[in-house]
Amino acid sequence: MTPRVENVSDEPGDEKRNAYRITEEALLAVKPVPAGHDIGRPAELLFDLGVAADVKSRLADLDKGFRECHARLARHDALAAEAVDWLAAQIGVLKDVLFATTLETDNHLEREVVSLGANGIGFHLSQPQPNRGLVAFHLVLLPQRETLLGYGRVRQCRAVGDRFAIGVEFVELADDYQRRLNRHMLKSQISHKTLAASD
């Protein structure tokens, strides 16, 4: 599926950027948040991570070690520090792909058409969700397989055929996930403009 980019606002700056919507295929799992659950705790805890939790922990330790090595090297050898930077970036890519793959296996992610925005996501479910109810989501952006996990508040739920169109607003999406989403949307916007210019 070719991603579709929409600008639904004529407002300048951040308002215009937040109005962009991208409709594309992604891998998605959604779970209602149980009553009394503390959303200050990571959304990962609501998903059956299985081996992914151990993989993530080990890679986090590796990432921490690289950061410490970089800090020490930067004080003594700038060239060596650059090499560690490059290696850390490669490990970051490996971490994202590996984590997304293990989560996909454990969480039974399904390929869905989603509508992405800077502040929320739209998707279809077989079951309705209560308005203003909380859900946890696990989203894997394609094709780079970057993972987003977080919470959302249901802002819209309407019947569409035998399924339900759900609109969710992010609830304090983690900075790292927000950067990944913004980067993904920017790439999609640039790709869309390039294709439009070539027509």
Sequence and secondary structure as in RCSB ss.txt:
>XXXX:A:sequence
MTPRVENVSDEPGDEKRNAYRITEEALLAVKPVPAGHDIGRPAELLFDLGVAADVKSRLADLDKGFRECHARLAR
HDALAAEAVDWLAAQIGVLKDVLFATTLETDNHLEREVVSLGANGIGFHLSQPQPNRGLVAFHLVLLPQRETLLG
YGRVRQCRAVGDRFAIGVEFVELADDYQRRLNRHMLKSQISHKTLAASD
>XXXX:A:secstr
   EEEE     HHHHHHHEEEEEEEEEEEEE  TT  TTS GGGGS  THHHHHHHHHHHHHHHHHHHHHHHHH
H HHHHHHHHHHHHHHHHHHHHHHHHHHHHHHT EEEEEEEESSEEEEEESS   TT EEEEEEEETTTTEEEEE
EEEEEEEEEETTEEEEEEEEES  HHHHHHHHHHHHHHHHHHHHHHHH 
